Amino acid sequence: MSLSIASLNSGSNGNCYYVGNDEGAVLVDAGLSCKEIESRMGRLGLSMSLVRGVVVTHEHDDHIRGVTVLSKRYRLPVWITAPTLEHGRLSLDKQLVRIFSGPQTIEIGGLQITTFPKSHDAADPCSVIVASASVRVGIFTDIGLVCDNVIRHFMQCHAVFLESNYDENMLEQGRYPYPLKRRIRGGGRATCPTARPSNYLWPTVRRF
Ligand SMILES: [Zn+2]
């Protein structure tokens, strides 16, 4: 069975990824408005009727902006960790909240969703792999720093959405205020002592 994958948007103005087959689909993050998600899916010929749930990777606004409206409008369950729910202050219908924690594999609409912690300055950030039959698609966002977890899971994927735009020269010469530069450089290191800059992944990409 073929798997459809789409990045509806990626970056600090909103993240939302669609992964699904003929029987079911999931959205990983909903950092665009509900209307924008509907519009972009429509342009790609993707139907909301196949979407069985939303998986939230962390509470930053560019990952959760549309979650509440989307969940209400389509009665979509939202898979989220307890710290992310608390810090995101989402007003979700309790009946539609599905709590997960730590590394876990969840089944949503016939798809296997594997979550694992990542380095990022959020309450309980995770990355996600969506699998259908033997095909595994990774959604790794906000990868400023790469830890062993990311590398291990990256190697298991057939395709990966990788949001990783860390560049030391751009950061140094850019106009960000110093506290933000410091946050980008090392914000996630405290949660993952082995974290390295994301360009560590490039040799792995070339072997792919
Ligand atoms: Zn973030």
Residues whose N, C-alpha, C, O or C-beta is under 5 A from the ligand:
A	BS01	ZN	H60 D142
